[in-house]
Amino acid sequence: MNIIIGNDHGAVDLKNSIISHLQSKGYTVKNMGVDSTDSVDYPDIAEITCTEYKKGGYDFGILCCGTGIGISIAANKIKGIRCALPQNIFASKMAKAHNNVQFLAFGGRIDYPESVNDMIDEFIRTEFEGSRHGIRVDKIMDIELSNDNC
C-alpha cells in the first residue's frame, strides 16, 4: 500500500506517529508535510499533497493540522478530492464504506477518544460499499462540477 501524508506545524508529532505506525505494517509513506513547528499555512500543505495524490500511485492520503478542520476544508476545495474528518473508528469506517474518500484528516491538538492509528487501520480494512452509496458519491461530485462557474 502506498500512502501520502501532509501536515502543518500543528501536527508534526501526530504525523510522525502515523508514519511510524504505517511503516511498521510494511506500507510506503510519502511525507509531504513539515518536520518543524515553524508556522506554515495548512491550505498550502493540502494543495501540494492533494496535487501529488492526483498524479496517481497512491491508495489514499492523510492530512493533519492543529484540529484537522482547516486542512480538510482546503482539501475539499481541490477538484476531485473528498476528505473526511473522522472523530472515531466508526466514522473512519463510514468515510470509506459510504463516501469512498481519498483522504482522512486529523488534528495534532485533538484528544481523540480512540486512537488515530486505529481509525486509519479501520479505514484500510474497509471496502467501499458502492450501490446506493456510489450514487450519492456521484451526486457529491456532480455538485462540484455544476458549481464550476459560480
C-alpha positions, 0 to 999 in steps of 0.5 A, a space after each residue: 500500500 502506498 500512502 501520502 501524508 501532509 501536515 502543518 506545524 500543528 501536527 508534526 508529532 501526530 504525523 510522525 506517529 502515523 508514519 511510524 505506525 504505517 511503516 511498521 505494517 510494511 506500507 510506503 509513506 510519502 511525507 509531504 508535510 513539515 518536520 518543524 513547528 515553524 508556522 506554515 499555512 495548512 491550505 498550502 500543505 493540502 494543495 501540494 499533497 492533494 496535487 501529488 495524490 492526483 498524479 496517481 500511485 497512491 491508495 489514499 492520503 492523510 492530512 493533519 493540522 492543529 484540529 484537522 478542520 482547516 486542512 480538510 476544508 482546503 482539501 475539499 476545495 481541490 477538484 476531485 478530492 473528498 476528505 473526511 474528518 473522522 472523530 472515531 473508528 466508526 466514522 473512519 469506517 463510514 468515510 470509506 464504506 459510504 463516501 469512498 474518500 481519498 483522504 482522512 484528516 486529523 488534528 495534532 491538538 485533538 484528544 481523540 477518544 480512540 486512537 488515530 492509528 486505529 481509525 486509519 487501520 479501520 479505514 484500510 480494512 474497509 471496502 467501499 460499499 458502492 450501490 446506493 452509496 456510489 450514487 450519492 458519491 456521484 451526486 457529491 461530485 456532480 455538485 462540484 462540477 455544476 458549481 464550476 462557474 459560480 
